[in-house]
Every structure is written in structure tokens, then in C-alpha cells.
Amino acid sequence: MKTPLPDACPTGIMRVRNAVAPLDSFLRSVSRRLEFRRDESGNIVVAVRDLTTGEIIRQSP
């Protein structure tokens, strides 16, 4: 039986959203957006995107 990933827990997701909200608000004020996603191998990818052009400014990893 597989153990669920910690961020699969609704409580964990809400904690992350609450922690990221102030940063996201600041980035939007300077026309940027913070994005989180999983790549094909399951790694979490974080990107900062320009809201005007849609260009990815920075991405990790």
C-alpha cells in the first residue's frame, strides 16, 4: 500500500496556499505570477511568469 504524498493532504495544501498568498499578492502587484506544478517525473516545479507577456522569467528546477 502506497503512502500518500504529504502535499496530497487537504490540510497540507491549505497550509502551502496560506504561506504563498502574501508572496503571490506582491508578485501580482509587479505583473508577475507564481506557478507550482509537477513535471512528468513527479518533481515540483516552481515558475515565475510575466503576466503581460506570458514569458517564464525564472523556474526551479
PDB file of N, CA, C and O in Angstrom:
ATOM      1  N   MET A   1       0.835  -1.184   0.000  1.00  0.00           N
ATOM      2  CA  MET A   1       0.000   0.000   0.000  1.00  0.00           C
ATOM      3  C   MET A   1       0.881   1.250   0.000  1.00  0.00           C
ATOM      4  O   MET A   1       1.792   1.374   0.819  1.00  0.00           O
ATOM      5  N   LYS A   2       0.606   2.169  -0.916  1.00  0.00           N
ATOM      6  CA  LYS A   2       1.398   3.391  -1.017  1.00  0.00           C
ATOM      7  C   LYS A   2       0.920   4.429  -0.015  1.00  0.00           C
ATOM      8  O   LYS A   2      -0.280   4.594   0.204  1.00  0.00           O
ATOM      9  N   THR A   3       1.863   5.119   0.583  1.00  0.00           N
ATOM     10  CA  THR A   3       1.548   6.220   1.483  1.00  0.00           C
ATOM     11  C   THR A   3       1.342   7.470   0.635  1.00  0.00           C
ATOM     12  O   THR A   3       2.174   7.762  -0.225  1.00  0.00           O
ATOM     13  N   PRO A   4       0.253   8.222   0.851  1.00  0.00           N
ATOM     14  CA  PRO A   4       0.027   9.429   0.050  1.00  0.00           C
ATOM     15  C   PRO A   4       1.118  10.465   0.300  1.00  0.00           C
ATOM     16  O   PRO A   4       1.686  10.546   1.389  1.00  0.00           O
ATOM     17  N   LEU A   5       1.392  11.242  -0.722  1.00  0.00           N
ATOM     18  CA  LEU A   5       2.359  12.329  -0.588  1.00  0.00           C
ATOM     19  C   LEU A   5       1.843  13.351   0.415  1.00  0.00           C
ATOM     20  O   LEU A   5       0.636  13.580   0.488  1.00  0.00           O
ATOM     21  N   PRO A   6       2.739  13.976   1.199  1.00  0.00           N
ATOM     22  CA  PRO A   6       2.292  14.939   2.208  1.00  0.00           C
ATOM     23  C   PRO A   6       1.450  16.066   1.639  1.00  0.00           C
ATOM     24  O   PRO A   6       0.501  16.507   2.287  1.00  0.00           O
ATOM     25  N   ASP A   7       1.776  16.551   0.427  1.00  0.00           N
ATOM     26  CA  ASP A   7       1.013  17.668  -0.126  1.00  0.00           C
ATOM     27  C   ASP A   7      -0.305  17.213  -0.738  1.00  0.00           C
ATOM     28  O   ASP A   7      -1.071  18.044  -1.227  1.00  0.00           O
ATOM     29  N   ALA A   8      -0.588  15.895  -0.722  1.00  0.00           N
ATOM     30  CA  ALA A   8      -1.872  15.413  -1.205  1.00  0.00           C
ATOM     31  C   ALA A   8      -2.951  15.599  -0.142  1.00  0.00           C
ATOM     32  O   ALA A   8      -4.141  15.496  -0.441  1.00  0.00           O
ATOM     33  N   CYS A   9      -2.550  15.866   1.074  1.00  0.00           N
ATOM     34  CA  CYS A   9      -3.472  16.073   2.193  1.00  0.00           C
ATOM     35  C   CYS A   9      -4.087  17.467   2.061  1.00  0.00           C
ATOM     36  O   CYS A   9      -3.351  18.440   1.890  1.00  0.00           O
ATOM     37  N   PRO A  10      -5.430  17.592   2.136  1.00  0.00           N
ATOM     38  CA  PRO A  10      -6.055  18.915   2.020  1.00  0.00           C
ATOM     39  C   PRO A  10      -5.509  19.931   3.019  1.00  0.00           C
ATOM     40  O   PRO A  10      -5.362  21.107   2.685  1.00  0.00           O
ATOM     41  N   THR A  11      -5.207  19.494   4.236  1.00  0.00           N
ATOM     42  CA  THR A  11      -4.656  20.413   5.239  1.00  0.00           C
ATOM     43  C   THR A  11      -3.297  20.934   4.786  1.00  0.00           C
ATOM     44  O   THR A  11      -3.006  22.121   4.940  1.00  0.00           O
ATOM     45  N   GLY A  12      -2.468  20.064   4.231  1.00  0.00           N
ATOM     46  CA  GLY A  12      -1.157  20.468   3.726  1.00  0.00           C
ATOM     47  C   GLY A  12      -1.269  21.450   2.585  1.00  0.00           C
ATOM     48  O   GLY A  12      -0.507  22.414   2.510  1.00  0.00           O
ATOM     49  N   ILE A  13      -2.215  21.212   1.697  1.00  0.00           N
ATOM     50  CA  ILE A  13      -2.421  22.108   0.558  1.00  0.00           C
ATOM     51  C   ILE A  13      -2.832  23.491   1.053  1.00  0.00           C
ATOM     52  O   ILE A  13      -2.337  24.503   0.556  1.00  0.00           O
ATOM     53  N   MET A  14      -3.728  23.536   2.022  1.00  0.00           N
ATOM     54  CA  MET A  14      -4.176  24.825   2.554  1.00  0.00           C
ATOM     55  C   MET A  14      -3.029  25.563   3.254  1.00  0.00           C
ATOM     56  O   MET A  14      -2.933  26.786   3.154  1.00  0.00           O
ATOM     57  N   ARG A  15      -2.171  24.841   3.950  1.00  0.00           N
ATOM     58  CA  ARG A  15      -1.032  25.478   4.611  1.00  0.00           C
ATOM     59  C   ARG A  15      -0.099  26.101   3.582  1.00  0.00           C
ATOM     60  O   ARG A  15       0.391  27.213   3.781  1.00  0.00           O
ATOM     61  N   VAL A  16       0.149  25.399   2.493  1.00  0.00           N
ATOM     62  CA  VAL A  16       1.014  25.934   1.433  1.00  0.00           C
ATOM     63  C   VAL A  16       0.364  27.155   0.799  1.00  0.00           C
ATOM     64  O   VAL A  16       1.025  28.176   0.606  1.00  0.00           O
ATOM     65  N   ARG A  17      -0.916  27.065   0.474  1.00  0.00           N
ATOM     66  CA  ARG A  17      -1.613  28.211  -0.136  1.00  0.00           C
ATOM     67  C   ARG A  17      -1.565  29.432   0.779  1.00  0.00           C
ATOM     68  O   ARG A  17      -1.327  30.547   0.313  1.00  0.00           O
ATOM     69  N   ASN A  18      -1.790  29.231   2.069  1.00  0.00           N
ATOM     70  CA  ASN A  18      -1.751  30.352   3.016  1.00  0.00           C
ATOM     71  C   ASN A  18      -0.350  30.944   3.125  1.00  0.00           C
ATOM     72  O   ASN A  18      -0.202  32.157   3.273  1.00  0.00           O
ATOM     73  N   ALA A  19       0.666  30.112   3.053  1.00  0.00           N
ATOM     74  CA  ALA A  19       2.042  30.596   3.144  1.00  0.00           C
ATOM     75  C   ALA A  19       2.448  31.372   1.886  1.00  0.00           C
ATOM     76  O   ALA A  19       3.216  32.331   1.969  1.00  0.00           O
ATOM     77  N   VAL A  20       1.938  30.962   0.732  1.00  0.00           N
ATOM     78  CA  VAL A  20       2.340  31.555  -0.543  1.00  0.00           C
ATOM     79  C   VAL A  20       1.510  32.793  -0.892  1.00  0.00           C
ATOM     80  O   VAL A  20       1.949  33.611  -1.700  1.00  0.00           O
ATOM     81  N   ALA A  21       0.334  32.946  -0.307  1.00  0.00           N
ATOM     82  CA  ALA A  21      -0.575  34.039  -0.671  1.00  0.00           C
ATOM     83  C   ALA A  21       0.066  35.432  -0.597  1.00  0.00           C
ATOM     84  O   ALA A  21      -0.099  36.209  -1.538  1.00  0.00           O
ATOM     85  N   PRO A  22       0.794  35.786   0.480  1.00  0.00           N
ATOM     86  CA  PRO A  22       1.399  37.134   0.508  1.00  0.00           C
ATOM     87  C   PRO A  22       2.430  37.338  -0.608  1.00  0.00           C
ATOM     88  O   PRO A  22       2.503  38.416  -1.197  1.00  0.00           O
ATOM     89  N   LEU A  23       3.213  36.318  -0.894  1.00  0.00           N
ATOM     90  CA  LEU A  23       4.194  36.426  -1.969  1.00  0.00           C
ATOM     91  C   LEU A  23       3.499  36.572  -3.317  1.00  0.00           C
ATOM     92  O   LEU A  23       3.907  37.386  -4.145  1.00  0.00           O
ATOM     93  N   ASP A  24       2.451  35.785  -3.539  1.00  0.00           N
ATOM     94  CA  ASP A  24       1.698  35.862  -4.791  1.00  0.00           C
ATOM     95  C   ASP A  24       1.071  37.246  -4.961  1.00  0.00           C
ATOM     96  O   ASP A  24       1.065  37.799  -6.061  1.00  0.00           O
ATOM     97  N   SER A  25       0.549  37.796  -3.879  1.00  0.00           N
ATOM     98  CA  SER A  25      -0.054  39.128  -3.931  1.00  0.00           C
ATOM     99  C   SER A  25       0.983  40.177  -4.339  1.00  0.00           C
ATOM    100  O   SER A  25       0.706  41.036  -5.176  1.00  0.00           O
ATOM    101  N   PHE A  26       2.180  40.105  -3.745  1.00  0.00           N
ATOM    102  CA  PHE A  26       3.236  41.043  -4.114  1.00  0.00           C
ATOM    103  C   PHE A  26       3.621  40.885  -5.585  1.00  0.00           C
ATOM    104  O   PHE A  26       3.747  41.872  -6.310  1.00  0.00           O
ATOM    105  N   LEU A  27       3.807  39.635  -6.019  1.00  0.00           N
ATOM    106  CA  LEU A  27       4.211  39.403  -7.404  1.00  0.00           C
ATOM    107  C   LEU A  27       3.171  39.933  -8.383  1.00  0.00           C
ATOM    108  O   LEU A  27       3.531  40.503  -9.413  1.00  0.00           O
ATOM    109  N   ARG A  28       1.909  39.759  -8.085  1.00  0.00           N
ATOM    110  CA  ARG A  28       0.856  40.289  -8.965  1.00  0.00           C
ATOM    111  C   ARG A  28       0.919  41.812  -9.050  1.00  0.00           C
ATOM    112  O   ARG A  28       0.601  42.389 -10.090  1.00  0.00           O
ATOM    113  N   SER A  29       1.327  42.464  -7.963  1.00  0.00           N
ATOM    114  CA  SER A  29       1.429  43.929  -7.973  1.00  0.00           C
ATOM    115  C   SER A  29       2.534  44.409  -8.905  1.00  0.00           C
ATOM    116  O   SER A  29       2.538  45.570  -9.317  1.00  0.00           O
ATOM    117  N   VAL A  30       3.477  43.520  -9.243  1.00  0.00           N
ATOM    118  CA  VAL A  30       4.544  43.863 -10.185  1.00  0.00           C
ATOM    119  C   VAL A  30       4.420  43.041 -11.470  1.00  0.00           C
ATOM    120  O   VAL A  30       5.413  42.761 -12.142  1.00  0.00           O
ATOM    121  N   SER A  31       3.174  42.659 -11.799  1.00  0.00           N
ATOM    122  CA  SER A  31       2.831  41.943 -13.045  1.00  0.00           C
ATOM    123  C   SER A  31       3.548  40.607 -13.194  1.00  0.00           C
ATOM    124  O   SER A  31       4.040  40.270 -14.271  1.00  0.00           O
ATOM    125  N   ARG A  32       3.601  39.854 -12.105  1.00  0.00           N
ATOM    126  CA  ARG A  32       4.202  38.520 -12.136  1.00  0.00           C
ATOM    127  C   ARG A  32       3.219  37.526 -11.535  1.00  0.00           C
ATOM    128  O   ARG A  32       2.316  37.908 -10.791  1.00  0.00           O
ATOM    129  N   ARG A  33       3.398  36.249 -11.860  1.00  0.00           N
ATOM    130  CA  ARG A  33       2.563  35.198 -11.287  1.00  0.00           C
ATOM    131  C   ARG A  33       3.451  34.045 -10.864  1.00  0.00           C
ATOM    132  O   ARG A  33       4.369  33.659 -11.586  1.00  0.00           O
ATOM    133  N   LEU A  34       3.177  33.503  -9.701  1.00  0.00           N
ATOM    134  CA  LEU A  34       3.898  32.357  -9.177  1.00  0.00           C
ATOM    135  C   LEU A  34       3.103  31.101  -9.521  1.00  0.00           C
ATOM    136  O   LEU A  34       1.905  31.028  -9.244  1.00  0.00           O
ATOM    137  N   GLU A  35       3.768  30.107 -10.127  1.00  0.00           N
ATOM    138  CA  GLU A  35       3.096  28.871 -10.537  1.00  0.00           C
ATOM    139  C   GLU A  35       3.796  27.666  -9.931  1.00  0.00           C
ATOM    140  O   GLU A  35       5.024  27.614  -9.866  1.00  0.00           O
ATOM    141  N   PHE A  36       3.006  26.704  -9.492  1.00  0.00           N
ATOM    142  CA  PHE A  36       3.520  25.438  -8.990  1.00  0.00           C
ATOM    143  C   PHE A  36       2.900  24.335  -9.830  1.00  0.00           C
ATOM    144  O   PHE A  36       1.710  24.383 -10.144  1.00  0.00           O
ATOM    145  N   ARG A  37       3.700  23.342 -10.194  1.00  0.00           N
ATOM    146  CA  ARG A  37       3.176  22.190 -10.933  1.00  0.00           C
ATOM    147  C   ARG A  37       4.102  21.006 -10.712  1.00  0.00           C
ATOM    148  O   ARG A  37       5.199  21.161 -10.174  1.00  0.00           O
ATOM    149  N   ARG A  38       3.672  19.843 -11.119  1.00  0.00           N
ATOM    150  CA  ARG A  38       4.509  18.643 -11.078  1.00  0.00           C
ATOM    151  C   ARG A  38       4.919  18.303 -12.502  1.00  0.00           C
ATOM    152  O   ARG A  38       4.101  18.359 -13.421  1.00  0.00           O
ATOM    153  N   ASP A  39       6.188  17.950 -12.683  1.00  0.00           N
ATOM    154  CA  ASP A  39       6.640  17.526 -14.002  1.00  0.00           C
ATOM    155  C   ASP A  39       6.342  16.039 -14.183  1.00  0.00           C
ATOM    156  O   ASP A  39       5.741  15.409 -13.313  1.00  0.00           O
ATOM    157  N   GLU A  40       6.768  15.481 -15.326  1.00  0.00           N
ATOM    158  CA  GLU A  40       6.456  14.088 -15.645  1.00  0.00           C
ATOM    159  C   GLU A  40       7.020  13.095 -14.634  1.00  0.00           C
ATOM    160  O   GLU A  40       6.462  12.013 -14.453  1.00  0.00           O
ATOM    161  N   SER A  41       8.115  13.450 -13.977  1.00  0.00           N
ATOM    162  CA  SER A  41       8.724  12.539 -13.005  1.00  0.00           C
ATOM    163  C   SER A  41       8.174  12.752 -11.593  1.00  0.00           C
ATOM    164  O   SER A  41       8.604  12.070 -10.663  1.00  0.00           O
ATOM    165  N   GLY A  42       7.228  13.687 -11.415  1.00  0.00           N
ATOM    166  CA  GLY A  42       6.620  13.918 -10.113  1.00  0.00           C
ATOM    167  C   GLY A  42       7.287  14.993  -9.289  1.00  0.00           C
ATOM    168  O   GLY A  42       6.843  15.282  -8.179  1.00  0.00           O
ATOM    169  N   ASN A  43       8.356  15.598  -9.812  1.00  0.00           N
ATOM    170  CA  ASN A  43       9.033  16.677  -9.090  1.00  0.00           C
ATOM    171  C   ASN A  43       8.200  17.952  -9.135  1.00  0.00           C
ATOM    172  O   ASN A  43       7.525  18.222 -10.129  1.00  0.00           O
ATOM    173  N   ILE A  44       8.247  18.731  -8.065  1.00  0.00           N
ATOM    174  CA  ILE A  44       7.539  20.012  -8.035  1.00  0.00           C
ATOM    175  C   ILE A  44       8.387  21.058  -8.738  1.00  0.00           C
ATOM    176  O   ILE A  44       9.573  21.212  -8.446  1.00  0.00           O
ATOM    177  N   VAL A  45       7.764  21.776  -9.669  1.00  0.00           N
ATOM    178  CA  VAL A  45       8.429  22.839 -10.421  1.00  0.00           C
ATOM    179  C   VAL A  45       7.760  24.158 -10.036  1.00  0.00           C
ATOM    180  O   VAL A  45       6.534  24.260 -10.017  1.00  0.00           O
ATOM    181  N   VAL A  46       8.576  25.161  -9.730  1.00  0.00           N
ATOM    182  CA  VAL A  46       8.081  26.487  -9.380  1.00  0.00           C
ATOM    183  C   VAL A  46       8.550  27.445 -10.463  1.00  0.00           C
ATOM    184  O   VAL A  46       9.727  27.456 -10.825  1.00  0.00           O
ATOM    185  N   ALA A  47       7.625  28.252 -10.982  1.00  0.00           N
ATOM    186  CA  ALA A  47       7.979  29.206 -12.030  1.00  0.00           C
ATOM    187  C   ALA A  47       7.401  30.579 -11.706  1.00  0.00           C
ATOM    188  O   ALA A  47       6.335  30.698 -11.102  1.00  0.00           O
ATOM    189  N   VAL A  48       8.130  31.615 -12.124  1.00  0.00           N
ATOM    190  CA  VAL A  48       7.638  32.992 -12.051  1.00  0.00           C
ATOM    191  C   VAL A  48       7.390  33.421 -13.488  1.00  0.00           C
ATOM    192  O   VAL A  48       8.293  33.381 -14.324  1.00  0.00           O
ATOM    193  N   ARG A  49       6.151  33.833 -13.768  1.00  0.00           N
ATOM    194  CA  ARG A  49       5.755  34.189 -15.135  1.00  0.00           C
ATOM    195  C   ARG A  49       5.368  35.672 -15.200  1.00  0.00           C
ATOM    196  O   ARG A  49       4.741  36.198 -14.280  1.00  0.00           O
ATOM    197  N   ASP A  50       5.747  36.336 -16.291  1.00  0.00           N
ATOM    198  CA  ASP A  50       5.360  37.719 -16.552  1.00  0.00           C
ATOM    199  C   ASP A  50       3.901  37.711 -16.995  1.00  0.00           C
ATOM    200  O   ASP A  50       3.560  37.039 -17.969  1.00  0.00           O
ATOM    201  N   LEU A  51       3.028  38.449 -16.296  1.00  0.00           N
ATOM    202  CA  LEU A  51       1.606  38.457 -16.635  1.00  0.00           C
ATOM    203  C   LEU A  51       1.322  39.159 -17.958  1.00  0.00           C
ATOM    204  O   LEU A  51       0.325  38.857 -18.614  1.00  0.00           O
ATOM    205  N   THR A  52       2.172  40.080 -18.354  1.00  0.00           N
ATOM    206  CA  THR A  52       1.947  40.833 -19.589  1.00  0.00           C
ATOM    207  C   THR A  52       2.290  40.008 -20.824  1.00  0.00           C
ATOM    208  O   THR A  52       1.513  39.957 -21.778  1.00  0.00           O
ATOM    209  N   THR A  53       3.457  39.361 -20.803  1.00  0.00           N
ATOM    210  CA  THR A  53       3.924  38.629 -21.985  1.00  0.00           C
ATOM    211  C   THR A  53       3.686  37.126 -21.901  1.00  0.00           C
ATOM    212  O   THR A  53       3.695  36.443 -22.925  1.00  0.00           O
ATOM    213  N   GLY A  54       3.471  36.599 -20.690  1.00  0.00           N
ATOM    214  CA  GLY A  54       3.330  35.157 -20.512  1.00  0.00           C
ATOM    215  C   GLY A  54       4.656  34.429 -20.431  1.00  0.00           C
ATOM    216  O   GLY A  54       4.681  33.210 -20.264  1.00  0.00           O
ATOM    217  N   GLU A  55       5.762  35.157 -20.547  1.00  0.00           N
ATOM    218  CA  GLU A  55       7.107  34.577 -20.516  1.00  0.00           C
ATOM    219  C   GLU A  55       7.472  34.082 -19.127  1.00  0.00           C
ATOM    220  O   GLU A  55       7.164  34.733 -18.129  1.00  0.00           O
ATOM    221  N   ILE A  56       8.133  32.921 -19.063  1.00  0.00           N
ATOM    222  CA  ILE A  56       8.665  32.431 -17.794  1.00  0.00           C
ATOM    223  C   ILE A  56       9.953  33.184 -17.519  1.00  0.00           C
ATOM    224  O   ILE A  56      10.890  33.143 -18.316  1.00  0.00           O
ATOM    225  N   ILE A  57       9.992  33.873 -16.385  1.00  0.00           N
ATOM    226  CA  ILE A  57      11.148  34.679 -16.015  1.00  0.00           C
ATOM    227  C   ILE A  57      12.179  33.841 -15.268  1.00  0.00           C
ATOM    228  O   ILE A  57      13.383  33.968 -15.493  1.00  0.00           O
ATOM    229  N   ARG A  58      11.687  32.977 -14.370  1.00  0.00           N
ATOM    230  CA  ARG A  58      12.562  32.119 -13.584  1.00  0.00           C
ATOM    231  C   ARG A  58      11.820  30.836 -13.281  1.00  0.00           C
ATOM    232  O   ARG A  58      10.609  30.842 -13.058  1.00  0.00           O
ATOM    233  N   GLN A  59      12.560  29.727 -13.274  1.00  0.00           N
ATOM    234  CA  GLN A  59      11.960  28.436 -12.981  1.00  0.00           C
ATOM    235  C   GLN A  59      12.939  27.582 -12.204  1.00  0.00           C
ATOM    236  O   GLN A  59      14.146  27.615 -12.448  1.00  0.00           O
ATOM    237  N   SER A  60      12.398  26.803 -11.250  1.00  0.00           N
ATOM    238  CA  SER A  60      13.242  25.909 -10.470  1.00  0.00           C
ATOM    239  C   SER A  60      12.495  24.612 -10.270  1.00  0.00           C
ATOM    240  O   SER A  60      11.308  24.677  -9.952  1.00  0.00           O
ATOM    241  N   PRO A  61      13.064  23.476 -10.421  1.00  0.00           N
ATOM    242  CA  PRO A  61      14.342  23.204 -11.054  1.00  0.00           C
ATOM    243  C   PRO A  61      14.269  23.388 -12.541  1.00  0.00           C
ATOM    244  O   PRO A  61      15.267  23.197 -13.236  1.00  0.00           O
TER     245      PRO A  61
END
